[in-house]
Amino acid sequence: MKNNVLLLAVLLTIIFSCNNANKTTEDTTEEKEFSLKGTWERTSFYNYVDGEVTDTFNTSIENRHIKVFTDSKVMWCRFIPSDSSDWFGYGSYRVEDSILTEILDYGSKTMSVHIANDSAFVFNLTLTKDTFSQVRIDDDGHPVFAENYVRLE
C-alpha cells in the first residue's frame, strides 16, 4: 500500500511538473509573439479623409519600406528608385496603451527637416503576432494615414 501511494505521488509530481514547464514556455512564446522587436516590411499605406480610407498604396519593388525594432531602438529606411531623396530615420521608441511613439535622433537630409520640427512621431498601434498597423492621428483625433506592416523575422 505504501509503495502504491509513493508511486502515485511520484507520478503526480512528474505530471504537474511537465504541465507547469509547458505553461511557462507558452507564456514566454505568447509575450514574444506580440512584440515589435524584429524586422518588418510595409505592405500598404492608407490615406484618410473624414475618417474614411481614400487611397491605398501597396508595397512594390518601386516602393519598399523596412523597419527594424530592437528592445529600445528603431531604424527604418525607404527605397523609391524614382525619388532622388533618401528616406531613413533612427532613434528610440516606446509603446504604452496601444500608442507607439518614435523619437528620432537623426535621419536622411529629407527626414531631418521633419525631425527639426518635431522629433516625436506618435501613432495608434494595432499589433498582432505577425502584423502591425501604425495610424497617425490629427489634433482632433481623426486618422490621417496608416502604415501596415508584416513581420519578416
N, CA, C and O atoms as a GROMACS GRO file, in nm:
protein
  612
    1MET      N    1   0.082  -0.119   0.000
    1MET     CA    2   0.000   0.000   0.000
    1MET      C    3   0.087   0.126   0.000
    1MET      O    4   0.062   0.220  -0.075
    2LYS      N    5   0.192   0.126   0.087
    2LYS     CA    6   0.282   0.240   0.093
    2LYS      C    7   0.351   0.261  -0.042
    2LYS      O    8   0.371   0.374  -0.085
    3ASN      N    9   0.387   0.151  -0.107
    3ASN     CA   10   0.453   0.160  -0.238
    3ASN      C   11   0.360   0.223  -0.342
    3ASN      O   12   0.403   0.304  -0.424
    4ASN      N   13   0.230   0.185  -0.338
    4ASN     CA   14   0.133   0.241  -0.433
    4ASN      C   15   0.115   0.392  -0.411
    4ASN      O   16   0.105   0.468  -0.507
    5VAL      N   17   0.110   0.434  -0.286
    5VAL     CA   18   0.092   0.575  -0.254
    5VAL      C   19   0.216   0.653  -0.299
    5VAL      O   20   0.205   0.761  -0.357
    6LEU      N   21   0.334   0.596  -0.272
    6LEU     CA   22   0.459   0.661  -0.313
    6LEU      C   23   0.468   0.671  -0.464
    6LEU      O   24   0.507   0.775  -0.517
    7LEU      N   25   0.432   0.565  -0.534
    7LEU     CA   26   0.433   0.565  -0.680
    7LEU      C   27   0.334   0.668  -0.735
    7LEU      O   28   0.366   0.740  -0.830
    8LEU      N   29   0.215   0.676  -0.678
    8LEU     CA   30   0.115   0.774  -0.720
    8LEU      C   31   0.166   0.916  -0.697
    8LEU      O   32   0.146   1.003  -0.782
    9ALA      N   33   0.230   0.941  -0.583
    9ALA     CA   34   0.284   1.074  -0.553
    9ALA      C   35   0.392   1.113  -0.653
    9ALA      O   36   0.395   1.228  -0.697
   10VAL      N   37   0.479   1.021  -0.688
   10VAL     CA   38   0.586   1.048  -0.786
   10VAL      C   39   0.525   1.078  -0.923
   10VAL      O   40   0.567   1.173  -0.989
   11LEU      N   41   0.426   0.999  -0.966
   11LEU     CA   42   0.362   1.021  -1.096
   11LEU      C   43   0.291   1.157  -1.101
   11LEU      O   44   0.300   1.228  -1.201
   12LEU      N   45   0.221   1.192  -0.994
   12LEU     CA   46   0.153   1.322  -0.990
   12LEU      C   47   0.253   1.437  -0.995
   12LEU      O   48   0.229   1.538  -1.061
   13THR      N   49   0.365   1.422  -0.924
   13THR     CA   50   0.468   1.525  -0.927
   13THR      C   51   0.524   1.543  -1.068
   13THR      O   52   0.543   1.656  -1.113
   14ILE      N   53   0.548   1.435  -1.137
   14ILE     CA   54   0.600   1.440  -1.275
   14ILE      C   55   0.498   1.506  -1.368
   14ILE      O   56   0.533   1.592  -1.449
   15ILE      N   57   0.372   1.467  -1.356
   15ILE     CA   58   0.267   1.523  -1.441
   15ILE      C   59   0.254   1.672  -1.420
   15ILE      O   60   0.249   1.748  -1.516
   16PHE      N   61   0.248   1.717  -1.292
   16PHE     CA   62   0.234   1.860  -1.265
   16PHE      C   63   0.358   1.938  -1.306
   16PHE      O   64   0.347   2.052  -1.351
   17SER      N   65   0.475   1.879  -1.293
   17SER     CA   66   0.599   1.946  -1.335
   17SER      C   67   0.600   1.967  -1.485
   17SER      O   68   0.636   2.075  -1.532
   18CYS      N   69   0.560   1.865  -1.561
   18CYS     CA   70   0.555   1.876  -1.707
   18CYS      C   71   0.452   1.981  -1.748
   18CYS      O   72   0.477   2.060  -1.839
   19ASN      N   73   0.339   1.982  -1.684
   19ASN     CA   74   0.234   2.078  -1.716
   19ASN      C   75   0.282   2.221  -1.691
   19ASN      O   76   0.258   2.309  -1.774
   20ASN      N   77   0.348   2.247  -1.578
   20ASN     CA   78   0.398   2.380  -1.547
   20ASN      C   79   0.509   2.422  -1.642
   20ASN      O   80   0.517   2.539  -1.680
   21ALA      N   81   0.595   2.328  -1.682
   21ALA     CA   82   0.703   2.358  -1.776
   21ALA      C   83   0.644   2.401  -1.910
   21ALA      O   84   0.693   2.496  -1.970
   22ASN      N   85   0.541   2.333  -1.958
   22ASN     CA   86   0.477   2.370  -2.084
   22ASN      C   87   0.410   2.506  -2.075
   22ASN      O   88   0.414   2.584  -2.169
   23LYS      N   89   0.348   2.534  -1.961
   23LYS     CA   90   0.279   2.662  -1.945
   23LYS      C   91   0.379   2.776  -1.950
   23LYS      O   92   0.351   2.878  -2.014
   24THR      N   93   0.493   2.763  -1.886
   24THR     CA   94   0.595   2.868  -1.890
   24THR      C   95   0.642   2.892  -2.032
   24THR      O   96   0.657   3.008  -2.071
   25THR      N   97   0.664   2.788  -2.109
   25THR     CA   98   0.707   2.801  -2.247
   25THR      C   99   0.600   2.873  -2.329
   25THR      O  100   0.632   2.959  -2.410
   26GLU      N  101   0.474   2.837  -2.309
   26GLU     CA  102   0.365   2.902  -2.382
   26GLU      C  103   0.356   3.049  -2.347
   26GLU      O  104   0.337   3.132  -2.436
   27ASP      N  105   0.369   3.084  -2.217
   27ASP     CA  106   0.361   3.223  -2.175
   27ASP      C  107   0.473   3.305  -2.238
   27ASP      O  108   0.449   3.416  -2.287
   28THR      N  109   0.595   3.252  -2.238
   28THR     CA  110   0.709   3.321  -2.297
   28THR      C  111   0.687   3.341  -2.446
   28THR      O  112   0.713   3.450  -2.498
   29THR      N  113   0.640   3.239  -2.515
   29THR     CA  114   0.615   3.248  -2.658
   29THR      C  115   0.508   3.352  -2.686
   29THR      O  116   0.522   3.432  -2.779
   30GLU      N  117   0.402   3.354  -2.606
   30GLU     CA  118   0.293   3.449  -2.628
   30GLU      C  119   0.343   3.592  -2.614
   30GLU      O  120   0.308   3.678  -2.695
   31GLU      N  121   0.425   3.621  -2.512
   31GLU     CA  122   0.479   3.755  -2.495
   31GLU      C  123   0.564   3.795  -2.614
   31GLU      O  124   0.554   3.908  -2.662
   32LYS      N  125   0.646   3.704  -2.663
   32LYS     CA  126   0.734   3.731  -2.774
   32LYS      C  127   0.656   3.754  -2.902
   32LYS      O  128   0.696   3.835  -2.986
   33GLU      N  129   0.544   3.684  -2.919
   33GLU     CA  130   0.464   3.695  -3.041
   33GLU      C  131   0.407   3.835  -3.058
   33GLU      O  132   0.384   3.877  -3.172
   34PHE      N  133   0.384   3.908  -2.953
   34PHE     CA  134   0.321   4.037  -2.962
   34PHE      C  135   0.418   4.150  -2.929
   34PHE      O  136   0.383   4.248  -2.864
   35SER      N  137   0.539   4.134  -2.974
   35SER     CA  138   0.643   4.234  -2.955
   35SER      C  139   0.676   4.298  -3.090
   35SER      O  140   0.670   4.231  -3.193
   36LEU      N  141   0.711   4.424  -3.088
   36LEU     CA  142   0.756   4.490  -3.210
   36LEU      C  143   0.899   4.451  -3.247
   36LEU      O  144   0.943   4.472  -3.359
   37LYS      N  145   0.969   4.394  -3.152
   37LYS     CA  146   1.109   4.358  -3.176
   37LYS      C  147   1.118   4.266  -3.298
   37LYS      O  148   1.053   4.162  -3.303
   38GLY      N  149   1.199   4.308  -3.396
   38GLY     CA  150   1.215   4.229  -3.517
   38GLY      C  151   1.225   4.318  -3.640
   38GLY      O  152   1.243   4.440  -3.629
   39THR      N  153   1.214   4.256  -3.755
   39THR     CA  154   1.223   4.325  -3.884
   39THR      C  155   1.089   4.318  -3.954
   39THR      O  156   1.027   4.211  -3.960
   40TRP      N  157   1.043   4.431  -4.007
   40TRP     CA  158   0.910   4.444  -4.065
   40TRP      C  159   0.917   4.509  -4.202
   40TRP      O  160   1.004   4.592  -4.227
   41GLU      N  161   0.826   4.472  -4.290
   41GLU     CA  162   0.814   4.539  -4.419
   41GLU      C  163   0.674   4.594  -4.435
   41GLU      O  164   0.574   4.528  -4.406
   42ARG      N  165   0.668   4.718  -4.482
   42ARG     CA  166   0.538   4.780  -4.504
   42ARG      C  167   0.469   4.713  -4.622
   42ARG      O  168   0.530   4.694  -4.728
   43THR      N  169   0.344   4.678  -4.604
   43THR     CA  170   0.267   4.612  -4.710
   43THR      C  171   0.172   4.710  -4.779
   43THR      O  172   0.140   4.693  -4.897
   44SER      N  173   0.128   4.812  -4.705
   44SER     CA  174   0.037   4.910  -4.765
   44SER      C  175   0.036   5.037  -4.683
   44SER      O  176   0.081   5.042  -4.568
   45PHE      N  177  -0.016   5.141  -4.746
   45PHE     CA  178  -0.026   5.274  -4.687
   45PHE      C  179  -0.164   5.327  -4.720
   45PHE      O  180  -0.206   5.322  -4.836
   46TYR      N  181  -0.236   5.378  -4.620
   46TYR     CA  182  -0.370   5.434  -4.641
   46TYR      C  183  -0.368   5.584  -4.610
   46TYR      O  184  -0.304   5.628  -4.515
   47ASN      N  185  -0.438   5.660  -4.691
   47ASN     CA  186  -0.469   5.800  -4.659
   47ASN      C  187  -0.614   5.806  -4.616
   47ASN      O  188  -0.698   5.732  -4.668
   48TYR      N  189  -0.644   5.893  -4.520
   48TYR     CA  190  -0.780   5.910  -4.470
   48TYR      C  191  -0.830   6.052  -4.496
   48TYR      O  192  -0.753   6.148  -4.491
   49VAL      N  193  -0.958   6.064  -4.524
   49VAL     CA  194  -1.028   6.192  -4.527
   49VAL      C  195  -1.160   6.170  -4.454
   49VAL      O  196  -1.236   6.079  -4.488
   50ASP      N  197  -1.185   6.253  -4.354
   50ASP     CA  198  -1.308   6.242  -4.273
   50ASP      C  199  -1.326   6.101  -4.215
   50ASP      O  200  -1.438   6.050  -4.210
   51GLY      N  201  -1.215   6.040  -4.173
   51GLY     CA  202  -1.221   5.909  -4.109
   51GLY      C  203  -1.235   5.792  -4.203
   51GLY      O  204  -1.243   5.678  -4.159
   52GLU      N  205  -1.240   5.818  -4.333
   52GLU     CA  206  -1.255   5.711  -4.433
   52GLU      C  207  -1.127   5.697  -4.515
   52GLU      O  208  -1.062   5.796  -4.547
   53VAL      N  209  -1.091   5.573  -4.548
   53VAL     CA  210  -0.975   5.549  -4.633
   53VAL      C  211  -1.007   5.600  -4.773
   53VAL      O  212  -1.107   5.560  -4.833
   54THR      N  213  -0.921   5.688  -4.826
   54THR     CA  214  -0.943   5.744  -4.960
   54THR      C  215  -0.845   5.688  -5.062
   54THR      O  216  -0.879   5.677  -5.180
   55ASP      N  217  -0.724   5.653  -5.019
   55ASP     CA  218  -0.623   5.598  -5.109
   55ASP      C  219  -0.556   5.481  -5.040
   55ASP      O  220  -0.534   5.483  -4.918
   56THR      N  221  -0.524   5.380  -5.116
   56THR     CA  222  -0.445   5.268  -5.068
   56THR      C  223  -0.329   5.247  -5.163
   56THR      O  224  -0.348   5.234  -5.284
   57PHE      N  225  -0.209   5.244  -5.107
   57PHE     CA  226  -0.090   5.219  -5.187
   57PHE      C  227  -0.026   5.091  -5.135
   57PHE      O  228   0.011   5.083  -5.018
   58ASN      N  229  -0.013   4.993  -5.221
   58ASN     CA  230   0.050   4.867  -5.182
   58ASN      C  231   0.200   4.875  -5.209
   58ASN      O  232   0.244   4.946  -5.299
   59THR      N  233   0.276   4.802  -5.130
   59THR     CA  234   0.420   4.797  -5.148
   59THR      C  235   0.452   4.727  -5.279
   59THR      O  236   0.385   4.633  -5.320
   60SER      N  237   0.558   4.776  -5.342
   60SER     CA  238   0.607   4.713  -5.466
   60SER      C  239   0.759   4.726  -5.467
   60SER      O  240   0.817   4.786  -5.377
   61ILE      N  241   0.820   4.672  -5.568
   61ILE     CA  242   0.965   4.684  -5.582
   61ILE      C  243   1.005   4.831  -5.591
   61ILE      O  244   1.114   4.868  -5.546
   62GLU      N  245   0.919   4.914  -5.648
   62GLU     CA  246   0.947   5.056  -5.664
   62GLU      C  247   0.922   5.137  -5.537
   62GLU      O  248   0.951   5.257  -5.534
   63ASN      N  249   0.869   5.075  -5.433
   63ASN     CA  250   0.838   5.150  -5.311
   63ASN      C  251   0.844   5.054  -5.192
   63ASN      O  252   0.742   4.998  -5.151
   64ARG      N  253   0.962   5.036  -5.138
   64ARG     CA  254   0.979   4.947  -5.023
   64ARG      C  255   1.011   5.028  -4.899
   64ARG      O  256   1.079   5.131  -4.905
   65HIS      N  257   0.961   4.979  -4.786
   65HIS     CA  258   0.982   5.046  -4.657
   65HIS      C  259   1.005   4.936  -4.553
   65HIS      O  260   0.919   4.852  -4.531
   66ILE      N  261   1.122   4.938  -4.490
   66ILE     CA  262   1.159   4.837  -4.390
   66ILE      C  263   1.181   4.906  -4.257
   66ILE      O  264   1.240   5.014  -4.251
   67LYS      N  265   1.133   4.843  -4.148
   67LYS     CA  266   1.158   4.892  -4.012
   67LYS      C  267   1.222   4.780  -3.931
   67LYS      O  268   1.187   4.663  -3.945
   68VAL      N  269   1.317   4.819  -3.847
   68VAL     CA  270   1.380   4.725  -3.756
   68VAL      C  271   1.367   4.781  -3.615
   68VAL      O  272   1.409   4.893  -3.587
   69PHE      N  273   1.308   4.701  -3.526
   69PHE     CA  274   1.295   4.737  -3.385
   69PHE      C  275   1.382   4.644  -3.302
   69PHE      O  276   1.378   4.522  -3.318
   70THR      N  277   1.463   4.704  -3.211
   70THR     CA  278   1.531   4.626  -3.108
   70THR      C  279   1.451   4.645  -2.980
   70THR      O  280   1.336   4.688  -2.985
   71ASP      N  281   1.510   4.615  -2.865
   71ASP     CA  282   1.438   4.636  -2.739
   71ASP      C  283   1.400   4.782  -2.718
   71ASP      O  284   1.295   4.811  -2.660
   72SER      N  285   1.484   4.875  -2.764
   72SER     CA  286   1.457   5.016  -2.737
   72SER      C  287   1.480   5.108  -2.857
   72SER      O  288   1.446   5.226  -2.849
   73LYS      N  289   1.535   5.059  -2.964
   73LYS     CA  290   1.570   5.142  -3.080
   73LYS      C  291   1.488   5.103  -3.202
   73LYS      O  292   1.443   4.990  -3.216
   74VAL      N  293   1.471   5.204  -3.292
   74VAL     CA  294   1.404   5.181  -3.419
   74VAL      C  295   1.489   5.241  -3.530
   74VAL      O  296   1.549   5.348  -3.513
   75MET      N  297   1.494   5.173  -3.641
   75MET     CA  298   1.563   5.222  -3.761
   75MET      C  299   1.475   5.185  -3.878
   75MET      O  300   1.427   5.072  -3.887
   76TRP      N  301   1.453   5.280  -3.967
   76TRP     CA  302   1.374   5.250  -4.085
   76TRP      C  303   1.438   5.313  -4.207
   76TRP      O  304   1.509   5.413  -4.198
   77CYS      N  305   1.410   5.252  -4.321
   77CYS     CA  306   1.458   5.305  -4.448
   77CYS      C  307   1.350   5.281  -4.553
   77CYS      O  308   1.272   5.186  -4.546
   78ARG      N  309   1.349   5.369  -4.650
   78ARG     CA  310   1.250   5.361  -4.756
   78ARG      C  311   1.322   5.375  -4.889
   78ARG      O  312   1.406   5.464  -4.906
   79PHE      N  313   1.290   5.287  -4.982
   79PHE     CA  314   1.354   5.287  -5.113
   79PHE      C  315   1.251   5.318  -5.220
   79PHE      O  316   1.155   5.244  -5.239
   80ILE      N  317   1.274   5.430  -5.289
   80ILE     CA  318   1.188   5.469  -5.401
   80ILE      C  319   1.282   5.509  -5.515
   80ILE      O  320   1.331   5.622  -5.517
   81PRO      N  321   1.306   5.418  -5.610
   81PRO     CA  322   1.403   5.448  -5.717
   81PRO      C  323   1.370   5.575  -5.796
   81PRO      O  324   1.461   5.643  -5.843
   82SER      N  325   1.242   5.608  -5.811
   82SER     CA  326   1.204   5.725  -5.890
   82SER      C  327   1.225   5.856  -5.814
   82SER      O  328   1.218   5.963  -5.874
   83ASP      N  329   1.252   5.849  -5.683
   83ASP     CA  330   1.271   5.967  -5.600
   83ASP      C  331   1.419   5.976  -5.564
   83ASP      O  332   1.476   5.880  -5.511
   84SER      N  333   1.482   6.089  -5.593
   84SER     CA  334   1.625   6.103  -5.564
   84SER      C  335   1.652   6.129  -5.416
   84SER      O  336   1.767   6.129  -5.373
   85SER      N  337   1.548   6.152  -5.337
   85SER     CA  338   1.564   6.175  -5.193
   85SER      C  339   1.588   6.044  -5.121
   85SER      O  340   1.527   5.941  -5.152
   86ASP      N  341   1.678   6.049  -5.023
   86ASP     CA  342   1.695   5.935  -4.933
   86ASP      C  343   1.594   5.950  -4.822
   86ASP      O  344   1.562   6.061  -4.780
   87TRP      N  345   1.542   5.838  -4.773
   87TRP     CA  346   1.449   5.839  -4.661
   87TRP      C  347   1.493   5.735  -4.559
   87TRP      O  348   1.486   5.615  -4.585
   88PHE      N  349   1.539   5.782  -4.443
   88PHE     CA  350   1.565   5.690  -4.332
   88PHE      C  351   1.559   5.768  -4.202
   88PHE      O  352   1.571   5.891  -4.201
   89GLY      N  353   1.540   5.695  -4.094
   89GLY     CA  354   1.538   5.756  -3.963
   89GLY      C  355   1.587   5.658  -3.858
   89GLY      O  356   1.576   5.537  -3.874
   90TYR      N  357   1.642   5.712  -3.749
   90TYR     CA  358   1.693   5.631  -3.639
   90TYR      C  359   1.664   5.700  -3.507
   90TYR      O  360   1.678   5.822  -3.494
   91GLY      N  361   1.624   5.622  -3.409
   91GLY     CA  362   1.601   5.677  -3.276
   91GLY      C  363   1.552   5.572  -3.180
   91GLY      O  364   1.580   5.453  -3.196
   92SER      N  365   1.479   5.617  -3.081
   92SER     CA  366   1.423   5.526  -2.981
   92SER      C  367   1.272   5.521  -2.998
   92SER      O  368   1.214   5.599  -3.073
   93TYR      N  369   1.210   5.428  -2.928
   93TYR     CA  370   1.064   5.417  -2.934
   93TYR      C  371   1.012   5.365  -2.801
   93TYR      O  372   1.086   5.310  -2.720
   94ARG      N  373   0.883   5.383  -2.783
   94ARG     CA  374   0.814   5.324  -2.667
   94ARG      C  375   0.671   5.292  -2.709
   94ARG      O  376   0.615   5.356  -2.798
   95VAL      N  377   0.615   5.193  -2.643
   95VAL     CA  378   0.475   5.156  -2.664
   95VAL      C  379   0.406   5.160  -2.529
   95VAL      O  380   0.448   5.092  -2.435
   96GLU      N  381   0.300   5.240  -2.519
   96GLU     CA  382   0.221   5.250  -2.397
   96GLU      C  383   0.074   5.260  -2.435
   96GLU      O  384   0.035   5.350  -2.510
   97ASP      N  385  -0.007   5.170  -2.384
   97ASP     CA  386  -0.152   5.174  -2.407
   97ASP      C  387  -0.187   5.186  -2.555
   97ASP      O  388  -0.266   5.271  -2.594
   98SER      N  389  -0.127   5.100  -2.637
   98SER     CA  390  -0.153   5.095  -2.782
   98SER      C  391  -0.114   5.224  -2.854
   98SER      O  392  -0.168   5.255  -2.961
   99ILE      N  393  -0.021   5.300  -2.796
   99ILE     CA  394   0.034   5.419  -2.861
   99ILE      C  395   0.182   5.394  -2.885
   99ILE      O  396   0.258   5.367  -2.791
  100LEU      N  397   0.223   5.402  -3.011
  100LEU     CA  398   0.364   5.390  -3.049
  100LEU      C  399   0.420   5.530  -3.067
  100LEU      O  400   0.367   5.610  -3.144
  101THR      N  401   0.528   5.559  -2.994
  101THR     CA  402   0.595   5.688  -3.008
  101THR      C  403   0.738   5.660  -3.052
  101THR      O  404   0.814   5.592  -2.983
  102GLU      N  405   0.774   5.714  -3.168
  102GLU     CA  406   0.911   5.706  -3.217
  102GLU      C  407   0.974   5.844  -3.197
  102GLU      O  408   0.919   5.945  -3.242
  103ILE      N  409   1.088   5.847  -3.129
  103ILE     CA  410   1.161   5.971  -3.107
  103ILE      C  411   1.289   5.960  -3.188
  103ILE      O  412   1.383   5.891  -3.149
  104LEU      N  413   1.292   6.028  -3.302
  104LEU     CA  414   1.405   6.013  -3.393
  104LEU      C  415   1.519   6.106  -3.357
  104LEU      O  416   1.499   6.226  -3.335
  105ASP      N  417   1.640   6.050  -3.351
  105ASP     CA  418   1.761   6.126  -3.321
  105ASP      C  419   1.815   6.192  -3.447
  105ASP      O  420   1.860   6.307  -3.444
  106TYR      N  421   1.809   6.119  -3.556
  106TYR     CA  422   1.856   6.175  -3.683
  106TYR      C  423   1.795   6.095  -3.797
  106TYR      O  424   1.736   5.988  -3.778
  107GLY      N  425   1.812   6.150  -3.919
  107GLY     CA  426   1.759   6.083  -4.037
  107GLY      C  427   1.825   6.139  -4.161
  107GLY      O  428   1.920   6.216  -4.154
  108SER      N  429   1.773   6.098  -4.273
  108SER     CA  430   1.823   6.146  -4.400
  108SER      C  431   1.802   6.297  -4.409
  108SER      O  432   1.734   6.357  -4.326
  109LYS      N  433   1.863   6.357  -4.511
  109LYS     CA  434   1.850   6.502  -4.529
  109LYS      C  435   1.703   6.542  -4.538
  109LYS      O  436   1.661   6.640  -4.476
  110THR      N  437   1.626   6.467  -4.613
  110THR     CA  438   1.483   6.496  -4.628
  110THR      C  439   1.410   6.478  -4.496
  110THR      O  440   1.326   6.561  -4.460
  111MET      N  441   1.440   6.371  -4.425
  111MET     CA  442   1.371   6.343  -4.298
  111MET      C  443   1.414   6.439  -4.188
  111MET      O  444   1.336   6.468  -4.097
  112SER      N  445   1.537   6.489  -4.195
  112SER     CA  446   1.587   6.582  -4.093
  112SER      C  447   1.504   6.709  -4.085
  112SER      O  448   1.494   6.770  -3.978
  113VAL      N  449   1.444   6.749  -4.196
  113VAL     CA  450   1.356   6.866  -4.196
  113VAL      C  451   1.236   6.840  -4.104
  113VAL      O  452   1.197   6.927  -4.027
  114HIS      N  453   1.178   6.719  -4.113
  114HIS     CA  454   1.064   6.683  -4.028
  114HIS      C  455   1.107   6.668  -3.883
  114HIS      O  456   1.036   6.710  -3.791
  115ILE      N  457   1.224   6.608  -3.861
  115ILE     CA  458   1.274   6.587  -3.725
  115ILE      C  459   1.301   6.721  -3.657
  115ILE      O  460   1.277   6.735  -3.537
  116ALA      N  461   1.350   6.819  -3.733
  116ALA     CA  462   1.378   6.951  -3.676
  116ALA      C  463   1.249   7.017  -3.625
  116ALA      O  464   1.253   7.092  -3.527
  117ASN      N  465   1.137   6.991  -3.691
  117ASN     CA  466   1.009   7.047  -3.647
  117ASN      C  467   0.956   6.976  -3.523
  117ASN      O  468   0.902   7.040  -3.433
  118ASP      N  469   0.971   6.845  -3.519
  118ASP     CA  470   0.925   6.766  -3.405
  118ASP      C  471   0.984   6.626  -3.419
  118ASP      O  472   0.957   6.557  -3.517
  119SER      N  473   1.063   6.586  -3.322
  119SER     CA  474   1.131   6.456  -3.331
  119SER      C  475   1.044   6.340  -3.285
  119SER      O  476   1.081   6.224  -3.304
  120ALA      N  477   0.928   6.368  -3.224
  120ALA     CA  478   0.839   6.262  -3.176
  120ALA      C  479   0.728   6.237  -3.277
  120ALA      O  480   0.655   6.329  -3.315
  121PHE      N  481   0.717   6.114  -3.320
  121PHE     CA  482   0.614   6.073  -3.414
  121PHE      C  483   0.523   5.974  -3.341
  121PHE      O  484   0.568   5.866  -3.301
  122VAL      N  485   0.396   6.010  -3.324
  122VAL     CA  486   0.303   5.935  -3.240
  122VAL      C  487   0.197   5.870  -3.327
  122VAL      O  488   0.141   5.933  -3.417
  123PHE      N  489   0.172   5.741  -3.299
  123PHE     CA  490   0.077   5.662  -3.378
  123PHE      C  491  -0.011   5.578  -3.287
  123PHE      O  492   0.033   5.536  -3.180
  124ASN      N  493  -0.133   5.553  -3.327
  124ASN     CA  494  -0.212   5.446  -3.268
  124ASN      C  495  -0.157   5.315  -3.323
  124ASN      O  496  -0.129   5.305  -3.442
  125LEU      N  497  -0.141   5.216  -3.237
  125LEU     CA  498  -0.078   5.090  -3.276
  125LEU      C  499  -0.176   4.974  -3.261
  125LEU      O  500  -0.242   4.958  -3.159
  126THR      N  501  -0.184   4.894  -3.366
  126THR     CA  502  -0.255   4.766  -3.360
  126THR      C  503  -0.152   4.659  -3.393
  126THR      O  504  -0.098   4.657  -3.504
  127LEU      N  505  -0.125   4.570  -3.297
  127LEU     CA  506  -0.018   4.472  -3.309
  127LEU      C  507  -0.073   4.331  -3.293
  127LEU      O  508  -0.144   4.302  -3.197
  128THR      N  509  -0.038   4.244  -3.388
  128THR     CA  510  -0.066   4.101  -3.375
  128THR      C  511   0.067   4.027  -3.380
  128THR      O  512   0.173   4.090  -3.379
  129LYS      N  513   0.063   3.898  -3.386
  129LYS     CA  514   0.185   3.818  -3.388
  129LYS      C  515   0.275   3.857  -3.505
  129LYS      O  516   0.395   3.877  -3.487
  130ASP      N  517   0.218   3.869  -3.625
  130ASP     CA  518   0.298   3.890  -3.745
  130ASP      C  519   0.262   4.013  -3.825
  130ASP      O  520   0.310   4.029  -3.938
  131THR      N  521   0.180   4.102  -3.772
  131THR     CA  522   0.145   4.225  -3.841
  131THR      C  523   0.133   4.339  -3.741
  131THR      O  524   0.109   4.318  -3.622
  132PHE      N  525   0.150   4.459  -3.792
  132PHE     CA  526   0.113   4.575  -3.712
  132PHE      C  527   0.074   4.689  -3.804
  132PHE      O  528   0.118   4.698  -3.919
  133SER      N  529  -0.010   4.777  -3.751
  133SER     CA  530  -0.051   4.899  -3.821
  133SER      C  531  -0.023   5.016  -3.728
  133SER      O  532  -0.051   5.010  -3.608
  134GLN      N  533   0.032   5.121  -3.785
  134GLN     CA  534   0.050   5.244  -3.711
  134GLN      C  535  -0.030   5.352  -3.783
  134GLN      O  536  -0.014   5.373  -3.903
  135VAL      N  537  -0.116   5.420  -3.707
  135VAL     CA  538  -0.208   5.519  -3.764
  135VAL      C  539  -0.177   5.655  -3.702
  135VAL      O  540  -0.182   5.672  -3.580
  136ARG      N  541  -0.144   5.750  -3.787
  136ARG     CA  542  -0.119   5.887  -3.742
  136ARG      C  543  -0.254   5.954  -3.720
  136ARG      O  544  -0.341   5.950  -3.807
  137ILE      N  545  -0.270   6.017  -3.605
  137ILE     CA  546  -0.396   6.082  -3.567
  137ILE      C  547  -0.372   6.233  -3.560
  137ILE      O  548  -0.269   6.278  -3.508
  138ASP      N  549  -0.467   6.312  -3.612
  138ASP     CA  550  -0.451   6.458  -3.605
  138ASP      C  551  -0.492   6.510  -3.467
  138ASP      O  552  -0.533   6.433  -3.381
  139ASP      N  553  -0.481   6.640  -3.448
  139ASP     CA  554  -0.511   6.702  -3.318
  139ASP      C  555  -0.656   6.686  -3.276
  139ASP      O  556  -0.688   6.695  -3.157
  140ASP      N  557  -0.745   6.661  -3.372
  140ASP     CA  558  -0.887   6.642  -3.341
  140ASP      C  559  -0.922   6.494  -3.321
  140ASP      O  560  -1.039   6.460  -3.300
  141GLY      N  561  -0.821   6.405  -3.327
  141GLY     CA  562  -0.845   6.264  -3.304
  141GLY      C  563  -0.885   6.185  -3.429
  141GLY      O  564  -0.931   6.071  -3.418
  142HIS      N  565  -0.869   6.245  -3.547
  142HIS     CA  566  -0.906   6.177  -3.671
  142HIS      C  567  -0.783   6.113  -3.736
  142HIS      O  568  -0.674   6.170  -3.731
  143PRO      N  569  -0.799   5.996  -3.797
  143PRO     CA  570  -0.684   5.933  -3.865
  143PRO      C  571  -0.643   6.014  -3.988
  143PRO      O  572  -0.728   6.063  -4.063
  144VAL      N  573  -0.512   6.026  -4.008
  144VAL     CA  574  -0.456   6.097  -4.123
  144VAL      C  575  -0.403   5.997  -4.225
  144VAL      O  576  -0.436   6.003  -4.343
  145PHE      N  577  -0.321   5.903  -4.176
  145PHE     CA  578  -0.268   5.797  -4.262
  145PHE      C  579  -0.235   5.676  -4.177
  145PHE      O  580  -0.220   5.686  -4.056
  146ALA      N  581  -0.225   5.562  -4.244
  146ALA     CA  582  -0.189   5.438  -4.176
  146ALA      C  583  -0.081   5.367  -4.256
  146ALA      O  584  -0.083   5.366  -4.379
  147GLU      N  585   0.013   5.308  -4.185
  147GLU     CA  586   0.114   5.221  -4.246
  147GLU      C  587   0.091   5.082  -4.189
  147GLU      O  588   0.077   5.065  -4.068
  148ASN      N  589   0.088   4.982  -4.278
  148ASN     CA  590   0.059   4.845  -4.238
  148ASN      C  591   0.180   4.758  -4.271
  148ASN      O  592   0.233   4.762  -4.382
  149TYR      N  593   0.223   4.680  -4.173
  149TYR     CA  594   0.347   4.604  -4.184
  149TYR      C  595   0.324   4.455  -4.159
  149TYR      O  596   0.230   4.414  -4.092
  150VAL      N  597   0.415   4.375  -4.216
  150VAL     CA  598   0.419   4.232  -4.192
  150VAL      C  599   0.559   4.197  -4.140
  150VAL      O  600   0.659   4.254  -4.184
  151ARG      N  601   0.563   4.102  -4.048
  151ARG     CA  602   0.692   4.062  -3.989
  151ARG      C  603   0.773   3.983  -4.091
  151ARG      O  604   0.723   3.890  -4.154
  152LEU      N  605   0.902   4.023  -4.107
  152LEU     CA  606   0.994   3.946  -4.188
  152LEU      C  607   1.073   3.847  -4.104
  152LEU      O  608   1.102   3.735  -4.148
  153GLU      N  609   1.106   3.889  -3.982
  153GLU     CA  610   1.173   3.798  -3.887
  153GLU      C  611   1.156   3.846  -3.746
  153GLU      O  612   1.206   3.783  -3.653
   0.00000   0.00000   0.00000
